[in-house]
Amino acid sequence: MADHMQSTNRTTTATPTPPTMGPRDPDFYAGFSRFEIECEFVQALSNPLYIHHLALTKYLDDPAFIAYLAYLEYFRRPEYLKFLLYPAPTLRALELLQQDHFRKDAVNPAVIDALSQQSFEAATAGL
């Protein structure tokens, strides 16, 4: 009986083989596509407090980041626009972030408060 238990233990304690990994897709990150990540990010720009955070942390001073914001303008095209949950504030934020003076003023809480108020009024118009 001891021989039978030993052979049973050996077969039940076998280590499972890990799944094989396919080739890395350069446009796939942590389970999300590059498009999904960019769409999520561009929509975050519709939040004035997030813009304020980007200004305070100096992202809006980085030429590479400014170039990335310009690249995200592709969301204006109809085939991408349809994926935005909040297209008007998102595109407005992209437009404002292309302006050097707005990027500099975004550190000012009064500017962010005014933008927040405008966004709220636009969102609640007609209610």
Rosetta blueprint (number, residue, H / E / L):
1 M L
2 A H
3 D H
4 H H
5 M H
6 Q H
7 S H
8 T H
9 N H
10 R H
11 T H
12 T H
13 T L
14 A L
15 T L
16 P L
17 T L
18 P L
19 P L
20 T L
21 M L
22 G L
23 P L
24 R L
25 D L
26 P L
27 D L
28 F E
29 Y E
30 A L
31 G L
32 F E
33 S E
34 R H
35 F H
36 E H
37 I H
38 E H
39 C H
40 E H
41 F H
42 V H
43 Q H
44 A H
45 L L
46 S L
47 N L
48 P H
49 L H
50 Y H
51 I H
52 H H
53 H H
54 L H
55 A H
56 L H
57 T L
58 K L
59 Y H
60 L H
61 D H
62 D L
63 P H
64 A H
65 F H
66 I H
67 A H
68 Y H
69 L H
70 A H
71 Y H
72 L H
73 E H
74 Y H
75 F H
76 R H
77 R L
78 P H
79 E H
80 Y H
81 L H
82 K L
83 F L
84 L L
85 L L
86 Y L
87 P H
88 A H
89 P H
90 T H
91 L H
92 R H
93 A H
94 L H
95 E H
96 L H
97 L H
98 Q L
99 Q L
100 D H
101 H H
102 F H
103 R H
104 K H
105 D H
106 A L
107 V L
108 N L
109 P H
110 A H
111 V H
112 I H
113 D H
114 A H
115 L H
116 S H
117 Q H
118 Q H
119 S H
120 F H
121 E H
122 A H
123 A H
124 T H
125 A L
126 G L
127 L L
